[in-house]
Amino acid sequence: QVQLVESGGGLVQPGGSQRISCVASGPNFSIYAMGWYRQAPGKERELVAVIPSAGEAQYVDSVKGRFTISRDNRKNTVYLQMNNLTPDDTAVYYCNRRPGFLPWGQGTQVTVSS
């Protein structure tokens, strides 16, 4: 079974940047779109960015111009570069494939101090 392992989160000041990674073990990584999701305490998990197997990435309005999703199919890895972070970006960030959702990984915590 494919496993999802997120990493790279941490504490960052407002206005700072962070890059997080997701490694999806197993075969056939390249045929799936991959999305980054986040969940803040007391809030629903939301999709923030998605990158298809081919084509342009898409972002929710709240992160457009600040976040960039990318993928390295050879490494089975999807990245999220986050710039100009605000406290509202504080959340646990998760990845998953689309379609064919997998069990969620543990996520990686991104905390933006105020």
NORGISUL-V933717 format. One line per field, one symbol per residue. ss: DSSP state (~ for helix, > for strand, _ for the rest). phi: phi as a letter, one per 40 degrees, with the letter a starting at -180 (. if undefined). psi: psi as a letter, one per 40 degrees, with the letter a starting at -180 (. if undefined). Layout:
ss->???
phi->???
psi->???
This chain:
ss->___>>>>__>>>>____>>>>>>>____~~~_>>>>>>>______>>>>>>______>>_~~~___>>>>>>~~~_>>>>>>____~~~_>>>>>>>>_________>>>>>>_
phi->.cbbbcahcicacdgcbabbbbbbchcgdccbcbbbbaacdgbccbcbaabccahccbbcdcbdgbbbcaabccbfbbbbcbbfcbdcccacbbbacbcgdbdcccgbcbbbcb
psi->ihihhiieiahiiheaiihiihhhiiifdeeiihihiihiheiihihdihhidhaiiiiideehedihiiigddefhiihhhifiideehihhiiiihafiihiaeihhhhhi.
